[in-house]
Each structure stands twice: as structure tokens, then as C-alpha cells.
Amino acid sequence: MDAFEFVNNYESYLDEISIVIKPELESVIKKLREIDPHDLIQSIVGF
């Protein structure tokens, strides 16, 4: 998976995780939804 795919599918990934986790962990997903997925990736610099 590349960064573009991750950013484009971020919400879908969180939806899928939300379906399978315990209800008491839903607060973690809620916090992740507040994060911009662009802030979670790093650019790779080539020389």
C-alpha cells in the first residue's frame, strides 16, 4: 500500500476496525477519526 491509498481509504479502514473491536475501544477510533491521515505518513526522500 502506498501513501495515496492509505489516505484515500483511511475512513474505510477505521470503519472496518470499528466493526470488529470491543465497544470499550471505540474511543480510540473516535480519536483516530479526528487525526488527518496526512499527518500519519512520512514522505520518503530519495537521493
N, C-alpha and C positions, 0 to 999 in steps of 0.2 A: 504494500500500500504506500502510496506517496502522499505528500502533504496536501495536495489538492483534493484527493479522495477523502482523506481524513476530515478536512474542514467541511467539505460538501455533505458528508454523511454523519457528522458529529451528533446532531439531534436524533437521528435514527438510531445510532449506537446507544445513546442514552435511553431512548425508548425501549430498546431491546433489553438492556441491562435492568431497567426498572421492572420489567415483566418477571424476571427470574430472581431478583434479590428479595431478601426478607424485608417486610414493611418497615422495621426499625432502621433500616439503612437508606430509606428513601430521602432522608435529609441530605445525604451525601450527593445523591443525584440532583437534588434541588440546587445545591451549591455549585455543582458542575455546570448546570444549565445557565448559571449567572456568569460563567467564565467564557470569554471569547475564545473559540478554538484556535484562532491565530496566535494567541498568547501561549499556547501549549506546544507549539512546534518551533524548531530552530532551523534556520537556513544552513545549508551545507555550503561552505565556501571552498571552491576548488582553485588550484593554482595552475 
